[in-house]
Amino acid sequence: MNSAKRFDIIRTIMSVLIALAISFVIIFMVSDQPLEAIKYLLIGPLTNKRSMGNVVESMIPLIFTGTGVCIMFSANQINLAGEGAFHIGGLIASCIAIKVTAGFVSPFAALVCAGLAGALFTVIPAIMKITTTASEMVSSLMINYIALYFGNYMLNNVIGDPKASAASYKLSEASELPVLIQGTRVHLGFIIAIAVAVLGYLFLYRTKMGYELRLAGENEEFARYSGVNIVKVIVLSQILGGFVAGLGGGVEMLSPIYSRFTWTSLLGYGWDAIIICTLAKKNPLYTPFAALFLAYLRTGASIMARRTDVTLEIVQITQGIIILLVVAEQFLSKYKHKIIAKEAKAALKDEEVA
C-alpha cells in the first residue's frame, strides 16, 4: 500500500473519530442521560437479531447508489441524478411487478427494466453537457424532480389503488425477493448489492475502459491527447452509474419491506450516495464498508432516539463533520508530508546500501 492510500485511510478514520467525539460532547450538553444515549448509539444495533437485520437492510440501497455514484464521479462528472434514477427504478420495478406474475420472470424483468430506466435518467445530463455544454450538476438536479413528479403522476393516475391511500396496487408475490435470514427482512438484494460493488471495482480498476474513465476523470486534456474518446467515457460512466442506481431502486421496492409503491417524495439515497462515495474514495470495493458504517450509525441513532431524550439529528451533525474533514485537503496535510518524506529517505538509504 503506497503512502497516499495509507494517508487517505488514516484521515478517514481520524475524521470519523473526531466527528463521533464532537457528537458525544453535544450529547453531554443536551441530554439528561448522556451515557445511556451514547451506549444505545454505539451498541444498540448489536443488542438483538432484529436490530442487526435493520443495519443490513439499510446497507443495501446505500451500496447500490454509492457504487453508482463512484462510477459517475470517477469520470469527474458531478451527476446528481442518482436520486432520480433510484426513484424511477423503484417505480418501473413496481409497474412490472404489478403486471407480471410469472415466477422468476417477474423479479428479473422488473430489475432489468429498473436499471435501464435509471440509466436513461442519468445519461440525459451527460448528453446535455456534450451537446450544449450545460452543467451536468444543474441539469441532473432538475432531472430528479422530473422523476419525482412523474412517479406521483403514475401513482395517482395509472397504478394507484383507489381502495388504498396514496399507494399502488399490490405487487405480485412472485416478484418479492426471498428473505435470507429468518426473523429479519435481510433479502437477496444484499447479495446482489455486494456483487454489484465487486463488479464495479473490477470494471474501474481491472479493465481498459475503467482505466480510461478514471484517467479522463483525473485529467481530461491529458486523456484526450492520449487517444481516449472523452464523449464515450462520459456517456458510458453515466449509463453504468444510472443503471446501478436504478437497479438499487428496483431491489428496494421488491424487498419484503414494501408490498405497494408508496414513494410520494424522494427518499434521499442519492444524496447519501455522495457520503458513501466520499468515504469510499470513489472505489466501489469500499462502498459496503462505508454503507455499513452509515447504516450502523443511523440504526443506533434511531434506537437512541426511541429510548432516550436525544433526537436523530445528532446523526446529521456527525455526517456533516465527517464529510467536511474527509474532503478538507489541509486536514492532516503535515502528517502526509512527513509520511512522504520518511518513505523518500528510506528509499534513498536502500539505494545507498545497494
C-alpha positions as CSV (number, residue, x, y, z in Angstrom):
1,M,0.0,0.0,0.0
2,N,1.5,3.4,-1.0
3,S,1.7,6.4,1.2
4,A,-1.2,8.2,-0.4
5,K,-3.6,5.3,0.2
6,R,-2.4,4.9,3.7
7,F,-2.8,8.5,4.4
8,D,-6.4,8.5,3.0
9,I,-7.3,5.6,5.3
10,I,-5.8,7.3,8.3
11,R,-7.5,10.6,7.5
12,T,-10.9,8.9,7.1
13,I,-10.6,7.1,10.4
14,M,-9.5,10.3,12.1
15,S,-12.4,12.2,10.6
16,V,-14.9,9.6,11.9
17,L,-13.3,9.6,15.4
18,I,-13.3,13.4,15.6
19,A,-16.9,13.6,14.4
20,L,-18.0,11.0,17.0
21,A,-16.1,12.8,19.7
22,I,-17.8,16.1,18.9
23,S,-21.2,14.3,18.7
24,F,-20.6,12.9,22.2
25,V,-19.8,16.3,23.5
26,I,-23.1,17.6,22.1
27,I,-24.9,14.7,23.7
28,F,-23.4,15.5,27.1
29,M,-24.5,19.1,26.7
30,V,-28.1,18.5,25.7
31,S,-29.1,15.2,27.3
32,D,-30.0,14.3,30.9
33,Q,-28.8,10.8,30.4
34,P,-25.8,11.1,28.1
35,L,-24.1,7.8,29.0
36,E,-27.2,5.9,28.3
37,A,-27.7,7.7,25.0
38,I,-24.1,7.0,23.9
39,K,-24.5,3.4,24.9
40,Y,-27.5,2.9,22.7
41,L,-25.9,4.8,19.8
42,L,-22.8,2.6,19.9
43,I,-24.0,-0.8,20.8
44,G,-27.8,-0.6,20.3
45,P,-27.7,-2.3,16.9
46,L,-25.9,-5.3,18.4
47,T,-28.5,-5.9,21.1
48,N,-30.8,-8.2,19.1
49,K,-31.2,-10.0,15.8
50,R,-33.8,-7.6,14.5
51,S,-31.6,-4.6,15.1
52,M,-28.7,-6.2,13.3
53,G,-31.0,-7.1,10.5
54,N,-32.1,-3.4,10.3
55,V,-28.4,-2.5,9.8
56,V,-28.0,-4.9,6.9
57,E,-31.4,-3.8,5.3
58,S,-30.3,-0.2,5.5
59,M,-27.0,-1.0,3.8
60,I,-28.5,-2.4,0.6
61,P,-29.8,0.8,-1.1
62,L,-26.7,2.7,0.1
63,I,-24.4,0.1,-1.6
64,F,-26.2,0.4,-4.9
65,T,-26.4,4.2,-5.0
66,G,-22.9,4.6,-3.6
67,T,-21.4,2.3,-6.3
68,G,-23.3,4.1,-9.0
69,V,-22.1,7.5,-7.8
70,C,-18.5,6.1,-7.5
71,I,-18.6,5.2,-11.2
72,M,-20.1,8.5,-12.3
73,F,-17.8,10.7,-10.1
74,S,-14.7,8.7,-11.2
75,A,-15.1,10.3,-14.6
76,N,-15.3,13.7,-12.9
77,Q,-18.9,14.1,-13.8
78,I,-20.8,15.6,-10.9
79,N,-24.1,14.0,-11.9
80,L,-26.6,14.1,-9.0
81,A,-29.4,12.3,-10.9
82,G,-28.7,9.1,-8.9
83,E,-31.6,10.2,-6.6
84,G,-34.0,10.3,-9.5
85,A,-32.6,7.1,-11.0
86,F,-33.2,5.3,-7.8
87,H,-36.8,6.7,-7.6
88,I,-37.6,5.9,-11.2
89,G,-36.1,2.4,-10.8
90,G,-38.4,1.7,-7.9
91,L,-41.4,3.0,-9.9
92,I,-40.7,0.9,-13.0
93,A,-40.0,-2.2,-11.0
94,S,-43.4,-1.7,-9.3
95,C,-45.2,-1.4,-12.6
96,I,-43.6,-4.6,-13.9
97,A,-44.3,-6.4,-10.6
98,I,-47.9,-5.4,-10.6
99,K,-48.5,-6.7,-14.2
100,V,-46.1,-9.7,-14.4
101,T,-46.9,-12.5,-12.0
102,A,-44.9,-15.4,-13.6
103,G,-42.3,-16.8,-11.1
104,F,-38.7,-15.9,-11.8
105,V,-39.7,-13.8,-14.8
106,S,-41.3,-11.1,-12.6
107,P,-38.4,-10.0,-10.4
108,F,-35.8,-10.5,-13.2
109,A,-37.8,-8.4,-15.7
110,A,-38.6,-5.8,-13.0
111,L,-34.9,-5.3,-12.0
112,V,-33.6,-5.2,-15.6
113,C,-36.2,-2.6,-16.5
114,A,-35.5,-0.6,-13.3
115,G,-31.8,-0.5,-14.2
116,L,-32.5,0.6,-17.8
117,A,-34.8,3.4,-16.6
118,G,-32.2,4.6,-14.1
119,A,-29.6,4.6,-16.9
120,L,-31.9,6.7,-19.1
121,F,-32.3,9.3,-16.4
122,T,-28.6,9.8,-15.6
123,V,-27.5,9.8,-19.3
124,I,-29.7,12.8,-20.1
125,P,-27.5,15.3,-18.2
126,A,-24.4,13.8,-19.8
127,I,-25.8,14.2,-23.3
128,M,-26.8,17.8,-22.5
129,K,-23.3,18.6,-21.4
130,I,-21.8,17.1,-24.5
131,T,-24.2,18.8,-26.9
132,T,-24.9,22.1,-25.2
133,T,-22.1,22.4,-22.5
134,A,-24.9,22.6,-19.9
135,S,-23.7,22.0,-16.4
136,E,-24.4,18.3,-15.5
137,M,-24.8,19.3,-11.9
138,V,-27.7,21.7,-12.6
139,S,-29.4,19.6,-15.2
140,S,-29.2,16.5,-13.0
141,L,-30.7,18.3,-10.1
142,M,-33.7,19.2,-12.2
143,I,-34.0,15.6,-13.6
144,N,-34.6,14.4,-10.0
145,Y,-37.8,16.4,-9.8
146,I,-39.0,15.1,-13.2
147,A,-38.5,11.6,-11.7
148,L,-40.4,12.5,-8.6
149,Y,-43.4,14.2,-10.3
150,F,-43.6,11.5,-13.0
151,G,-43.8,8.9,-10.2
152,N,-46.5,10.9,-8.5
153,Y,-48.5,11.1,-11.7
154,M,-48.2,7.4,-12.3
155,L,-49.3,6.7,-8.7
156,N,-52.3,9.0,-8.9
157,N,-53.5,8.1,-12.4
158,V,-52.1,4.8,-13.6
159,I,-51.1,2.3,-10.9
160,G,-52.8,3.8,-7.9
161,D,-55.2,1.6,-6.0
162,P,-58.5,3.5,-5.4
163,K,-59.0,1.4,-2.3
164,A,-55.7,2.4,-0.8
165,S,-54.5,5.8,0.3
166,A,-51.5,7.1,-1.8
167,A,-50.4,3.5,-2.7
168,S,-50.3,1.4,-5.9
169,Y,-52.0,-1.9,-6.4
170,K,-50.3,-4.7,-4.6
171,L,-47.1,-6.1,-6.1
172,S,-47.3,-9.7,-7.1
173,E,-45.9,-12.2,-4.5
174,A,-43.8,-13.8,-7.2
175,S,-41.8,-10.6,-7.6
176,E,-40.7,-10.4,-3.9
177,L,-37.1,-11.1,-3.3
178,P,-36.6,-14.0,-0.9
179,V,-35.5,-13.4,2.7
180,L,-32.1,-14.7,3.6
181,I,-32.3,-14.7,7.4
182,Q,-35.5,-15.6,9.1
183,G,-36.7,-13.2,11.7
184,T,-35.3,-10.2,9.7
185,R,-36.0,-8.6,6.4
186,V,-32.5,-9.2,5.1
187,H,-33.1,-10.3,1.5
188,L,-31.5,-11.5,-1.7
189,G,-30.8,-7.9,-2.6
190,F,-27.9,-7.9,-0.2
191,I,-26.0,-10.5,-2.2
192,I,-26.9,-8.6,-5.4
193,A,-25.5,-5.4,-3.9
194,I,-22.2,-6.9,-2.9
195,A,-21.9,-8.5,-6.3
196,V,-22.5,-5.1,-7.9
197,A,-19.9,-3.4,-5.7
198,V,-17.3,-6.1,-6.7
199,L,-18.2,-5.8,-10.4
200,G,-18.0,-2.0,-10.2
201,Y,-14.5,-2.3,-8.7
202,L,-13.4,-4.8,-11.4
203,F,-14.7,-2.5,-14.1
204,L,-13.0,0.6,-12.8
205,Y,-9.7,-1.0,-11.8
206,R,-9.3,-4.1,-13.9
207,T,-10.5,-3.1,-17.4
208,K,-9.1,-0.8,-20.1
209,M,-12.4,1.2,-20.2
210,G,-12.3,1.6,-16.5
211,Y,-8.7,2.9,-16.7
212,E,-9.7,5.4,-19.4
213,L,-12.7,6.5,-17.4
214,R,-10.5,7.2,-14.3
215,L,-7.8,8.9,-16.5
216,A,-10.4,11.2,-18.0
217,G,-11.6,12.0,-14.5
218,E,-8.1,12.9,-13.3
219,N,-7.0,14.9,-16.3
220,E,-9.4,15.2,-19.3
221,E,-7.0,17.1,-21.5
222,F,-4.2,14.5,-21.0
223,A,-6.7,11.7,-21.6
224,R,-7.8,13.3,-24.8
225,Y,-4.3,13.7,-26.1
226,S,-3.6,10.1,-25.1
227,G,-6.3,9.0,-27.5
228,V,-9.2,8.4,-25.1
229,N,-12.6,9.1,-26.5
230,I,-13.9,11.5,-23.9
231,V,-17.5,11.5,-25.2
232,K,-17.7,7.7,-25.0
233,V,-16.2,7.7,-21.5
234,I,-18.6,10.4,-20.2
235,V,-21.7,8.7,-21.6
236,L,-20.7,5.2,-20.6
237,S,-19.9,6.2,-17.0
238,Q,-23.3,7.9,-16.6
239,I,-25.2,5.0,-18.2
240,L,-23.5,2.4,-15.9
241,G,-23.9,4.6,-12.8
242,G,-27.5,5.2,-13.5
243,F,-28.2,1.6,-14.2
244,V,-26.7,0.6,-10.8
245,A,-28.8,3.3,-9.0
246,G,-32.0,2.3,-10.9
247,L,-31.3,-1.3,-10.1
248,G,-31.0,-0.4,-6.4
249,G,-34.4,1.3,-6.5
250,G,-35.9,-1.8,-8.1
251,V,-34.3,-4.1,-5.4
252,E,-35.5,-1.8,-2.6
253,M,-39.1,-1.9,-4.0
254,L,-39.1,-5.7,-4.4
255,S,-37.8,-6.2,-0.9
256,P,-40.0,-7.6,1.9
257,I,-40.2,-4.0,3.2
258,Y,-42.8,-3.0,0.6
259,S,-45.9,-4.6,-0.8
260,R,-47.0,-1.5,-2.8
261,F,-45.4,1.5,-4.4
262,T,-45.8,4.4,-1.9
263,W,-43.0,6.8,-2.7
264,T,-44.5,10.3,-2.9
265,S,-41.2,12.0,-2.2
266,L,-37.5,11.4,-2.9
267,L,-36.0,9.1,-0.3
268,G,-32.6,10.7,-0.1
269,Y,-30.5,7.7,-1.1
270,G,-28.9,9.6,-4.0
271,W,-27.6,12.2,-1.5
272,D,-26.5,9.5,0.9
273,A,-24.6,8.1,-2.0
274,I,-22.3,11.1,-2.1
275,I,-21.4,10.5,1.5
276,I,-20.7,6.8,0.7
277,C,-18.6,7.8,-2.4
278,T,-16.6,10.3,-0.3
279,L,-15.9,7.8,2.4
280,A,-15.0,5.1,-0.2
281,K,-12.7,7.4,-2.1
282,K,-14.6,6.6,-5.4
283,N,-13.7,2.9,-5.0
284,P,-16.8,0.7,-5.3
285,L,-15.0,-2.1,-3.4
286,Y,-15.1,0.1,-0.2
287,T,-18.8,1.1,-0.6
288,P,-20.1,-1.9,1.5
289,F,-17.9,-0.8,4.4
290,A,-18.9,2.9,4.1
291,A,-22.6,1.7,3.9
292,L,-22.1,-0.5,6.9
293,F,-20.8,2.5,8.9
294,L,-23.6,4.8,7.9
295,A,-26.3,2.2,8.3
296,Y,-25.0,1.2,11.8
297,L,-24.8,4.8,12.9
298,R,-28.3,5.6,11.8
299,T,-29.8,2.4,13.3
300,G,-28.0,3.2,16.6
301,A,-29.3,6.8,16.5
302,S,-32.8,5.5,15.9
303,I,-32.6,3.2,18.9
304,M,-31.1,6.1,20.9
305,A,-33.9,8.5,19.9
306,R,-36.6,6.0,20.9
307,R,-35.1,5.2,24.3
308,T,-33.5,8.5,25.4
309,D,-34.0,12.2,25.1
310,V,-31.5,12.7,22.2
311,T,-33.0,13.2,18.8
312,L,-32.0,11.7,15.4
313,E,-30.5,15.0,14.3
314,I,-27.2,14.1,16.0
315,V,-26.5,11.7,13.1
316,Q,-26.8,14.6,10.6
317,I,-24.2,16.5,12.7
318,T,-21.8,13.5,12.7
319,Q,-22.2,13.0,8.9
320,G,-21.6,16.7,8.2
321,I,-18.4,16.8,10.3
322,I,-17.1,13.6,8.7
323,I,-17.6,14.9,5.1
324,L,-16.0,18.3,6.0
325,L,-12.9,16.6,7.4
326,V,-12.6,14.0,4.7
327,V,-12.8,16.5,1.8
328,A,-10.6,19.1,3.5
329,E,-7.3,19.0,1.7
330,Q,-5.3,20.6,4.5
331,F,-6.6,18.2,7.2
332,L,-3.6,16.2,8.4
333,S,-1.6,17.5,5.4
334,K,1.6,18.0,7.6
335,Y,1.3,14.3,8.5
336,K,1.0,13.4,4.9
337,H,4.2,15.3,4.1
338,K,6.0,13.5,6.9
339,I,4.9,10.1,5.5
340,I,6.2,11.0,2.0
341,A,9.5,12.4,3.4
342,K,10.0,9.3,5.5
343,E,9.4,7.0,2.5
344,A,11.8,9.1,0.4
345,K,14.5,8.9,3.0
346,A,14.1,5.1,3.3
347,A,14.3,4.7,-0.5
348,L,17.5,6.8,-0.7
349,K,19.0,4.7,2.2
350,D,18.1,1.5,0.4
351,E,19.8,2.7,-2.8
352,E,22.9,3.7,-0.9
353,V,23.1,0.2,0.7
354,A,22.6,-1.4,-2.7
